[in-house]
């Protein structure tokens, strides 16, 4: 079993301190997901009570159906969603982007199609050309970006005018009570998952820490608009704890 993550700055650095520093945040993300890679898919199913595949199916179902569209999957991890995109768009190009070399190694080995291009890069700074995609996706990704706005701006840059973005992640309710309840439950559950699955308390407690950097729903809707998106829609699941956001790149963008 891989050893525990050594966080940037100092072994005991608070996760909020790490999350507030973009360079430290990127390094911690890379170290954390390198460690989690061998059991990442199993953990996602455990944490989501087995609902993770269903939610990804709903994300794919929300996308345009033309078979020749080009797609980019941000923070693709082991490539579960990316491979679904390759099946959805058999005549298009599909690219998976992730910061973790260990995740990408698993993704490449799981790619039976041989059609997917895998790129090691930060989802906020992919290095891909402007307007190279018709579809951009991210599952459990947006809260891990340097900032939510940085992730959305990069997504808008990658999309051709009229292209579709779809993001699946934990929700941030608008009400103070909803937030308090969500973070209490998520904090307890993610800590339990860290102990039972990884034997390391920082592994999944990163989830509520990064979620605090996501704006509540109304502000996130406005953030999509500021970044050049329209036709913004949200569907909630799991008693409102998970949101699927879809949006279209403004045609004049």
Secondary structure, 3 states (H helix, E strand, C coil): CCCCCCCCCCCCCCHHHHHHCHHHHHHHHHHHHHHHHHHHHHHHHHHCCCCHHHHHHHHHHCCCCCCCCCEEEECCCCCHHHHHHHHHCCCCCEEEEECCHHHHHHHHHHCCCCCEEEEECECCECCCCCCCEEEEEEECCHHHCCCHHHHHHHHHHHEEEEEEEEEEEECCCCCHHHHHHHHHHHHHHHHHHHHHHHCCCHHHHHHHHHHCCCCCHHHHHHHHHHCCEEEEEEEEECCCCEEEEEEEECCCC
